[in-house]
Amino acid sequence: MIAQLEEALSKVKTLSGLLPICSGCNKIRDDHGYWSQVEGYIQEHTDAQFTHGLCPDCIRKYFPEMETGNPPPAGPIHPPPKK
């Protein structure tokens, strides 16, 4: 039983403390002063993995035609790059 608990604890990765995050682009600064995307930082420091989608606010922002019932534009569906 103790061996199982020790094995389970060895597999647990957690983040704790304060994470310095940019207010503009949401990149996180690591202990060496490098800035990374949130997804990359979390994947590197935990066992979490990400999938991507769009929340209702972003669908309205980037694809207003979806809400109005108008057909979407032809071509691939990608939100415009952040400025």
Chimera marker file (.cmm) of the C-alpha trace (Angstrom):
<marker_set name="trace">
<marker id="1" x="0.000" y="0.000" z="0.000" r="1" g="1" b="0" radius="0.5"/>
<marker id="2" x="2.790" y="2.443" z="0.907" r="1" g="1" b="0" radius="0.5"/>
<marker id="3" x="4.646" y="1.606" z="-2.301" r="1" g="1" b="0" radius="0.5"/>
<marker id="4" x="1.498" y="2.395" z="-4.313" r="1" g="1" b="0" radius="0.5"/>
<marker id="5" x="1.103" y="5.741" z="-2.561" r="1" g="1" b="0" radius="0.5"/>
<marker id="6" x="4.758" y="6.623" z="-3.139" r="1" g="1" b="0" radius="0.5"/>
<marker id="7" x="4.420" y="5.721" z="-6.827" r="1" g="1" b="0" radius="0.5"/>
<marker id="8" x="1.279" y="7.839" z="-7.147" r="1" g="1" b="0" radius="0.5"/>
<marker id="9" x="2.984" y="10.805" z="-5.459" r="1" g="1" b="0" radius="0.5"/>
<marker id="10" x="5.995" y="10.507" z="-7.751" r="1" g="1" b="0" radius="0.5"/>
<marker id="11" x="3.673" y="10.940" z="-10.756" r="1" g="1" b="0" radius="0.5"/>
<marker id="12" x="1.970" y="14.051" z="-9.406" r="1" g="1" b="0" radius="0.5"/>
<marker id="13" x="3.177" y="17.339" z="-10.847" r="1" g="1" b="0" radius="0.5"/>
<marker id="14" x="1.721" y="20.565" z="-9.527" r="1" g="1" b="0" radius="0.5"/>
<marker id="15" x="2.338" y="24.241" z="-10.010" r="1" g="1" b="0" radius="0.5"/>
<marker id="16" x="2.424" y="26.412" z="-6.947" r="1" g="1" b="0" radius="0.5"/>
<marker id="17" x="3.332" y="29.926" z="-6.015" r="1" g="1" b="0" radius="0.5"/>
<marker id="18" x="3.071" y="32.989" z="-8.206" r="1" g="1" b="0" radius="0.5"/>
<marker id="19" x="3.438" y="32.773" z="-11.978" r="1" g="1" b="0" radius="0.5"/>
<marker id="20" x="4.634" y="36.012" z="-13.605" r="1" g="1" b="0" radius="0.5"/>
<marker id="21" x="2.251" y="36.472" z="-16.546" r="1" g="1" b="0" radius="0.5"/>
<marker id="22" x="2.199" y="39.275" z="-19.130" r="1" g="1" b="0" radius="0.5"/>
<marker id="23" x="-0.978" y="41.359" z="-18.998" r="1" g="1" b="0" radius="0.5"/>
<marker id="24" x="-0.853" y="41.908" z="-22.746" r="1" g="1" b="0" radius="0.5"/>
<marker id="25" x="-0.108" y="38.529" z="-24.339" r="1" g="1" b="0" radius="0.5"/>
<marker id="26" x="-0.512" y="36.129" z="-21.368" r="1" g="1" b="0" radius="0.5"/>
<marker id="27" x="2.970" y="34.638" z="-21.772" r="1" g="1" b="0" radius="0.5"/>
<marker id="28" x="4.537" y="33.292" z="-18.584" r="1" g="1" b="0" radius="0.5"/>
<marker id="29" x="8.102" y="34.132" z="-17.483" r="1" g="1" b="0" radius="0.5"/>
<marker id="30" x="10.086" y="31.154" z="-16.242" r="1" g="1" b="0" radius="0.5"/>
<marker id="31" x="12.838" y="31.030" z="-13.624" r="1" g="1" b="0" radius="0.5"/>
<marker id="32" x="15.455" y="31.825" z="-16.301" r="1" g="1" b="0" radius="0.5"/>
<marker id="33" x="13.676" y="34.959" z="-17.563" r="1" g="1" b="0" radius="0.5"/>
<marker id="34" x="12.332" y="33.389" z="-20.768" r="1" g="1" b="0" radius="0.5"/>
<marker id="35" x="8.739" y="34.018" z="-21.842" r="1" g="1" b="0" radius="0.5"/>
<marker id="36" x="6.530" y="31.138" z="-23.054" r="1" g="1" b="0" radius="0.5"/>
<marker id="37" x="2.962" y="30.650" z="-24.161" r="1" g="1" b="0" radius="0.5"/>
<marker id="38" x="0.738" y="29.533" z="-21.277" r="1" g="1" b="0" radius="0.5"/>
<marker id="39" x="0.022" y="26.183" z="-22.941" r="1" g="1" b="0" radius="0.5"/>
<marker id="40" x="3.703" y="25.355" z="-23.444" r="1" g="1" b="0" radius="0.5"/>
<marker id="41" x="4.648" y="26.378" z="-19.924" r="1" g="1" b="0" radius="0.5"/>
<marker id="42" x="1.921" y="24.293" z="-18.317" r="1" g="1" b="0" radius="0.5"/>
<marker id="43" x="2.636" y="21.275" z="-20.523" r="1" g="1" b="0" radius="0.5"/>
<marker id="44" x="6.327" y="21.496" z="-19.617" r="1" g="1" b="0" radius="0.5"/>
<marker id="45" x="5.702" y="21.744" z="-15.871" r="1" g="1" b="0" radius="0.5"/>
<marker id="46" x="2.716" y="19.413" z="-15.462" r="1" g="1" b="0" radius="0.5"/>
<marker id="47" x="1.159" y="16.394" z="-17.124" r="1" g="1" b="0" radius="0.5"/>
<marker id="48" x="-1.712" y="18.515" z="-18.469" r="1" g="1" b="0" radius="0.5"/>
<marker id="49" x="-2.363" y="18.658" z="-22.197" r="1" g="1" b="0" radius="0.5"/>
<marker id="50" x="-4.441" y="21.176" z="-24.114" r="1" g="1" b="0" radius="0.5"/>
<marker id="51" x="-7.111" y="21.091" z="-26.741" r="1" g="1" b="0" radius="0.5"/>
<marker id="52" x="-8.345" y="24.262" z="-28.344" r="1" g="1" b="0" radius="0.5"/>
<marker id="53" x="-11.778" y="25.585" z="-29.111" r="1" g="1" b="0" radius="0.5"/>
<marker id="54" x="-13.583" y="28.906" z="-29.052" r="1" g="1" b="0" radius="0.5"/>
<marker id="55" x="-15.671" y="30.222" z="-26.186" r="1" g="1" b="0" radius="0.5"/>
<marker id="56" x="-19.028" y="31.865" z="-27.010" r="1" g="1" b="0" radius="0.5"/>
<marker id="57" x="-17.530" y="35.376" z="-26.655" r="1" g="1" b="0" radius="0.5"/>
<marker id="58" x="-14.778" y="34.648" z="-29.192" r="1" g="1" b="0" radius="0.5"/>
<marker id="59" x="-17.220" y="33.012" z="-31.607" r="1" g="1" b="0" radius="0.5"/>
<marker id="60" x="-19.263" y="36.230" z="-31.511" r="1" g="1" b="0" radius="0.5"/>
<marker id="61" x="-16.119" y="38.345" z="-31.898" r="1" g="1" b="0" radius="0.5"/>
<marker id="62" x="-14.408" y="36.416" z="-34.724" r="1" g="1" b="0" radius="0.5"/>
<marker id="63" x="-17.408" y="34.821" z="-36.428" r="1" g="1" b="0" radius="0.5"/>
<marker id="64" x="-20.408" y="37.145" z="-35.988" r="1" g="1" b="0" radius="0.5"/>
<marker id="65" x="-22.085" y="35.525" z="-39.004" r="1" g="1" b="0" radius="0.5"/>
<marker id="66" x="-22.481" y="32.312" z="-36.976" r="1" g="1" b="0" radius="0.5"/>
<marker id="67" x="-24.798" y="34.132" z="-34.581" r="1" g="1" b="0" radius="0.5"/>
<marker id="68" x="-26.839" y="35.865" z="-37.307" r="1" g="1" b="0" radius="0.5"/>
<marker id="69" x="-27.416" y="32.700" z="-39.280" r="1" g="1" b="0" radius="0.5"/>
<marker id="70" x="-25.534" y="33.969" z="-42.352" r="1" g="1" b="0" radius="0.5"/>
<marker id="71" x="-23.293" y="31.374" z="-43.999" r="1" g="1" b="0" radius="0.5"/>
<marker id="72" x="-19.640" y="31.459" z="-42.935" r="1" g="1" b="0" radius="0.5"/>
<marker id="73" x="-17.060" y="32.766" z="-45.408" r="1" g="1" b="0" radius="0.5"/>
<marker id="74" x="-15.366" y="30.282" z="-47.723" r="1" g="1" b="0" radius="0.5"/>
<marker id="75" x="-11.933" y="29.007" z="-46.768" r="1" g="1" b="0" radius="0.5"/>
<marker id="76" x="-10.327" y="27.775" z="-43.572" r="1" g="1" b="0" radius="0.5"/>
<marker id="77" x="-11.752" y="28.986" z="-40.287" r="1" g="1" b="0" radius="0.5"/>
<marker id="78" x="-9.055" y="30.668" z="-38.218" r="1" g="1" b="0" radius="0.5"/>
<marker id="79" x="-9.382" y="33.666" z="-35.942" r="1" g="1" b="0" radius="0.5"/>
<marker id="80" x="-7.359" y="36.651" z="-37.105" r="1" g="1" b="0" radius="0.5"/>
<marker id="81" x="-3.893" y="37.001" z="-35.560" r="1" g="1" b="0" radius="0.5"/>
<marker id="82" x="-3.610" y="39.033" z="-32.366" r="1" g="1" b="0" radius="0.5"/>
<marker id="83" x="-2.266" y="42.527" z="-32.868" r="1" g="1" b="0" radius="0.5"/>
<link id1="1" id2="2" r="1" g="1" b="0" radius="0.2"/>
<link id1="2" id2="3" r="1" g="1" b="0" radius="0.2"/>
<link id1="3" id2="4" r="1" g="1" b="0" radius="0.2"/>
<link id1="4" id2="5" r="1" g="1" b="0" radius="0.2"/>
<link id1="5" id2="6" r="1" g="1" b="0" radius="0.2"/>
<link id1="6" id2="7" r="1" g="1" b="0" radius="0.2"/>
<link id1="7" id2="8" r="1" g="1" b="0" radius="0.2"/>
<link id1="8" id2="9" r="1" g="1" b="0" radius="0.2"/>
<link id1="9" id2="10" r="1" g="1" b="0" radius="0.2"/>
<link id1="10" id2="11" r="1" g="1" b="0" radius="0.2"/>
<link id1="11" id2="12" r="1" g="1" b="0" radius="0.2"/>
<link id1="12" id2="13" r="1" g="1" b="0" radius="0.2"/>
<link id1="13" id2="14" r="1" g="1" b="0" radius="0.2"/>
<link id1="14" id2="15" r="1" g="1" b="0" radius="0.2"/>
<link id1="15" id2="16" r="1" g="1" b="0" radius="0.2"/>
<link id1="16" id2="17" r="1" g="1" b="0" radius="0.2"/>
<link id1="17" id2="18" r="1" g="1" b="0" radius="0.2"/>
<link id1="18" id2="19" r="1" g="1" b="0" radius="0.2"/>
<link id1="19" id2="20" r="1" g="1" b="0" radius="0.2"/>
<link id1="20" id2="21" r="1" g="1" b="0" radius="0.2"/>
<link id1="21" id2="22" r="1" g="1" b="0" radius="0.2"/>
<link id1="22" id2="23" r="1" g="1" b="0" radius="0.2"/>
<link id1="23" id2="24" r="1" g="1" b="0" radius="0.2"/>
<link id1="24" id2="25" r="1" g="1" b="0" radius="0.2"/>
<link id1="25" id2="26" r="1" g="1" b="0" radius="0.2"/>
<link id1="26" id2="27" r="1" g="1" b="0" radius="0.2"/>
<link id1="27" id2="28" r="1" g="1" b="0" radius="0.2"/>
<link id1="28" id2="29" r="1" g="1" b="0" radius="0.2"/>
<link id1="29" id2="30" r="1" g="1" b="0" radius="0.2"/>
<link id1="30" id2="31" r="1" g="1" b="0" radius="0.2"/>
<link id1="31" id2="32" r="1" g="1" b="0" radius="0.2"/>
<link id1="32" id2="33" r="1" g="1" b="0" radius="0.2"/>
<link id1="33" id2="34" r="1" g="1" b="0" radius="0.2"/>
<link id1="34" id2="35" r="1" g="1" b="0" radius="0.2"/>
<link id1="35" id2="36" r="1" g="1" b="0" radius="0.2"/>
<link id1="36" id2="37" r="1" g="1" b="0" radius="0.2"/>
<link id1="37" id2="38" r="1" g="1" b="0" radius="0.2"/>
<link id1="38" id2="39" r="1" g="1" b="0" radius="0.2"/>
<link id1="39" id2="40" r="1" g="1" b="0" radius="0.2"/>
<link id1="40" id2="41" r="1" g="1" b="0" radius="0.2"/>
<link id1="41" id2="42" r="1" g="1" b="0" radius="0.2"/>
<link id1="42" id2="43" r="1" g="1" b="0" radius="0.2"/>
<link id1="43" id2="44" r="1" g="1" b="0" radius="0.2"/>
<link id1="44" id2="45" r="1" g="1" b="0" radius="0.2"/>
<link id1="45" id2="46" r="1" g="1" b="0" radius="0.2"/>
<link id1="46" id2="47" r="1" g="1" b="0" radius="0.2"/>
<link id1="47" id2="48" r="1" g="1" b="0" radius="0.2"/>
<link id1="48" id2="49" r="1" g="1" b="0" radius="0.2"/>
<link id1="49" id2="50" r="1" g="1" b="0" radius="0.2"/>
<link id1="50" id2="51" r="1" g="1" b="0" radius="0.2"/>
<link id1="51" id2="52" r="1" g="1" b="0" radius="0.2"/>
<link id1="52" id2="53" r="1" g="1" b="0" radius="0.2"/>
<link id1="53" id2="54" r="1" g="1" b="0" radius="0.2"/>
<link id1="54" id2="55" r="1" g="1" b="0" radius="0.2"/>
<link id1="55" id2="56" r="1" g="1" b="0" radius="0.2"/>
<link id1="56" id2="57" r="1" g="1" b="0" radius="0.2"/>
<link id1="57" id2="58" r="1" g="1" b="0" radius="0.2"/>
<link id1="58" id2="59" r="1" g="1" b="0" radius="0.2"/>
<link id1="59" id2="60" r="1" g="1" b="0" radius="0.2"/>
<link id1="60" id2="61" r="1" g="1" b="0" radius="0.2"/>
<link id1="61" id2="62" r="1" g="1" b="0" radius="0.2"/>
<link id1="62" id2="63" r="1" g="1" b="0" radius="0.2"/>
<link id1="63" id2="64" r="1" g="1" b="0" radius="0.2"/>
<link id1="64" id2="65" r="1" g="1" b="0" radius="0.2"/>
<link id1="65" id2="66" r="1" g="1" b="0" radius="0.2"/>
<link id1="66" id2="67" r="1" g="1" b="0" radius="0.2"/>
<link id1="67" id2="68" r="1" g="1" b="0" radius="0.2"/>
<link id1="68" id2="69" r="1" g="1" b="0" radius="0.2"/>
<link id1="69" id2="70" r="1" g="1" b="0" radius="0.2"/>
<link id1="70" id2="71" r="1" g="1" b="0" radius="0.2"/>
<link id1="71" id2="72" r="1" g="1" b="0" radius="0.2"/>
<link id1="72" id2="73" r="1" g="1" b="0" radius="0.2"/>
<link id1="73" id2="74" r="1" g="1" b="0" radius="0.2"/>
<link id1="74" id2="75" r="1" g="1" b="0" radius="0.2"/>
<link id1="75" id2="76" r="1" g="1" b="0" radius="0.2"/>
<link id1="76" id2="77" r="1" g="1" b="0" radius="0.2"/>
<link id1="77" id2="78" r="1" g="1" b="0" radius="0.2"/>
<link id1="78" id2="79" r="1" g="1" b="0" radius="0.2"/>
<link id1="79" id2="80" r="1" g="1" b="0" radius="0.2"/>
<link id1="80" id2="81" r="1" g="1" b="0" radius="0.2"/>
<link id1="81" id2="82" r="1" g="1" b="0" radius="0.2"/>
<link id1="82" id2="83" r="1" g="1" b="0" radius="0.2"/>
</marker_set>
